[in-house]
Amino acid sequence: MINIGCHLSSSGGLMEMFKKCEQIKGNAFQYFTRNPKGGKAKEINLEEIASFKNLSKGENFKYVVAHAPYTINLCSLAEHVRKYSYELFTDDISRVNYLPDSYYNFHPGSHTGQGADMAIEQIAQVLNSTVKEDQNTTVLLETMTGKGSEVGGNFEELGTILKKVEFKDKVGICFDTCHVYDAGYDIVNNFEGVLEEFDKAIGISKIKVIHLNDSKNSCGSKKDRHEKLGKGSIGLETILKIVGYKRFKEIPFILETPQESLEGYKEEIRLIKSYFEKEAI
């Protein structure tokens, strides 16, 4: 079974997201923990969480991925930004931890001039001060395009962060296909080679979630502009190769493609599933 879903608005709460996930025939979804531009999160609703846990026990639903707001920057040169980011980060993890076997994905951040080495140390320090051995949530660093002073635009930077983390079983990687391609890793013409490079720097087993996006730009553009599946420069053939890769069998694929409505996500999920159903015949 392919584990696939999309990013959903969290405004209606967990139960509404679960119903929308069923509507599009998905078995996973991603949501922002709060407004992507930051701000206060909603109060925790324990009754809703209990209802969600009960409904999502079946085989038809498997994964919840919480996405951090974009305002979090754990490695900013500005101390007040790092402090604010740390507060949001720790609060988010405590909230997501109410959900069983969940993921919390965040962008590593931008070093804003202080250099990648210092940024890597700061990110690792935050992970070591917040990630606990007994927590339910696995924290994920997302692969980035490397634009500007962005950290995580190459596999080595992410690998170095993970090596510095104490509870390694609780930290992994969210592999964004658009970001990786725009960063300069040619998954279209050298898919196996890119994965070998990732495996050497980090380890394939550390990929826990895949953001399944096409790209509006060429390889190495460092632009980060997602496109609908099969409509961009990555193309449907490569997208299907990624979904069908044997070592990604148990990994959730989250669509972040630009859609006007849920119907767009539903069609992309149907497209992916129908291809592999035909292959199995």
Residue pairs with C-beta under 8 A, 6 or more apart in sequence:
1 27
2 243
2 253
2 272
2 273
2 276
3 27
3 28
3 62
3 63
3 250
3 251
3 252
3 253
4 26
4 27
4 28
4 212
4 243
4 252
4 253
4 254
4 255
4 269
4 272
4 273
5 21
5 24
5 26
5 27
5 28
5 29
5 30
5 63
5 252
5 253
5 254
5 255
5 269
6 24
6 26
6 29
6 30
6 254
6 255
6 256
6 257
6 259
6 262
6 265
6 268
6 269
7 29
7 30
7 31
7 67
7 254
7 255
7 256
8 17
8 20
8 21
8 29
8 30
8 31
9 17
9 31
10 17
10 31
10 32
10 33
13 42
13 45
13 48
14 45
14 48
14 49
14 51
14 52
15 48
15 51
15 52
15 55
17 29
17 31
18 29
18 52
18 55
18 56
18 61
20 29
20 262
21 27
21 28
21 29
21 61
22 60
23 262
23 266
24 262
24 265
24 266
24 269
25 266
25 269
25 270
25 273
26 265
26 269
27 60
27 61
27 62
27 63
28 61
28 62
28 63
28 64
28 65
28 252
28 253
28 254
29 63
29 64
29 65
29 254
30 64
30 65
30 66
30 67
30 105
30 254
30 256
31 64
31 65
31 66
31 67
32 66
32 67
32 68
32 69
33 41
33 66
33 67
33 68
33 69
33 92
33 95
33 96
33 104
34 40
34 41
34 42
34 69
34 88
34 92
35 69
36 67
36 69
36 70
36 71
37 69
37 70
37 71
38 69
38 70
38 71
38 72
38 84
38 88
39 69
41 91
41 92
41 95
44 95
44 98
46 98
49 98
49 99
52 99
53 99
53 100
55 61
56 64
62 252
63 101
63 102
63 103
63 209
63 252
64 99
64 102
64 103
65 102
65 103
65 104
65 105
65 140
65 174
65 209
65 252
65 254
66 92
66 95
66 96
66 99
66 102
66 103
66 104
66 105
66 137
67 105
67 106
68 88
68 89
68 92
68 104
68 105
68 106
68 107
69 88
70 107
71 84
71 85
71 88
72 85
72 88
72 89
72 106
72 107
72 109
73 81
73 82
73 85
73 109
73 110
73 112
74 82
74 85
74 86
74 89
74 108
74 109
74 122
74 123
74 126
75 82
75 108
75 109
75 110
75 111
75 112
75 114
75 118
75 119
75 120
75 122
75 123
75 151
76 82
76 85
76 109
76 110
76 111
76 112
77 111
77 112
77 113
77 114
78 112
82 122
85 109
86 126
89 106
89 126
89 130
90 130
92 104
93 104
93 130
93 131
93 135
93 137
93 139
96 102
96 104
96 137
97 135
97 136
97 137
98 136
99 136
99 137
100 136
101 136
102 136
102 137
102 138
103 137
103 138
103 139
103 140
103 172
103 174
103 208
103 209
104 137
104 138
104 139
104 140
105 140
105 141
105 142
105 174
105 209
106 139
106 140
106 141
106 142
107 142
107 144
107 150
107 152
108 119
108 123
108 141
108 142
108 144
108 150
108 151
108 152
108 157
108 158
108 161
109 119
109 123
109 150
109 151
110 119
110 148
110 149
110 150
110 151
111 118
111 119
111 149
111 151
112 149
113 149
116 151
116 157
119 151
120 151
120 157
120 160
120 161
120 164
121 164
123 141
123 151
123 161
124 161
124 164
124 165
127 139
127 161
127 164
127 165
127 171
128 164
128 165
128 166
130 139
131 139
131 165
131 166
131 167
131 170
131 171
132 167
132 170
133 167
133 169
133 170
135 170
137 170
138 170
138 171
138 172
138 208
139 170
139 171
139 172
140 171
140 172
140 173
140 174
140 208
140 209
141 152
141 158
141 161
141 162
141 171
141 172
141 173
141 174
142 152
142 173
142 174
142 176
142 179
142 211
143 152
143 155
143 158
143 173
143 174
143 175
143 176
143 179
143 180
143 183
144 150
144 151
144 152
144 153
144 176
144 179
144 183
144 224
145 153
145 179
145 182
145 183
145 221
145 222
145 223
145 224
146 152
146 153
146 154
146 183
146 184
146 222
147 153
147 222
147 223
147 224
151 157
152 158
153 183
153 222
154 183
155 185
155 197
155 198
155 201
155 202
156 201
158 173
158 201
158 202
159 201
159 202
162 168
162 171
162 173
162 202
162 206
165 171
172 206
172 207
172 208
172 209
173 202
173 206
173 207
173 208
174 207
174 208
174 209
174 210
174 211
175 198
175 207
175 209
175 210
175 211
176 210
176 211
176 213
176 256
177 187
177 210
177 211
177 212
177 213
177 214
177 215
177 234
177 239
177 242
178 211
178 213
178 214
178 215
178 224
178 225
178 226
178 227
178 232
178 234
178 256
179 211
179 224
180 187
180 194
181 187
181 188
181 215
181 219
181 233
181 234
182 215
182 217
182 219
182 220
182 221
182 222
182 223
182 224
182 225
183 220
183 222
184 219
184 220
184 222
185 194
185 197
185 219
186 193
186 194
186 219
187 194
187 234
187 238
187 242
188 219
188 233
188 234
188 235
188 238
191 238
191 241
191 242
195 204
195 245
198 204
198 207
204 247
207 248
207 251
208 251
209 251
209 252
209 254
210 242
210 248
210 251
210 252
210 253
210 254
211 253
211 254
211 255
211 256
212 229
212 239
212 242
212 243
212 253
212 254
212 255
212 256
212 257
213 226
213 227
213 229
213 234
213 255
213 256
213 257
214 226
214 227
214 228
214 229
214 230
214 231
214 232
214 233
214 234
214 235
214 239
214 257
215 221
215 225
215 226
215 227
215 232
215 233
215 234
216 223
216 225
216 226
216 227
216 232
216 233
217 223
217 225
217 232
217 233
218 233
219 233
226 232
226 256
226 257
226 258
227 233
227 234
227 257
227 258
228 257
228 258
228 259
228 264
228 268
229 236
229 239
229 255
229 257
229 268
229 271
229 272
230 236
230 239
230 271
239 272
240 272
240 275
242 248
243 253
243 272
243 276
244 276
244 279
253 272
255 265
255 268
255 269
257 264
257 265
257 268
259 265
259 268
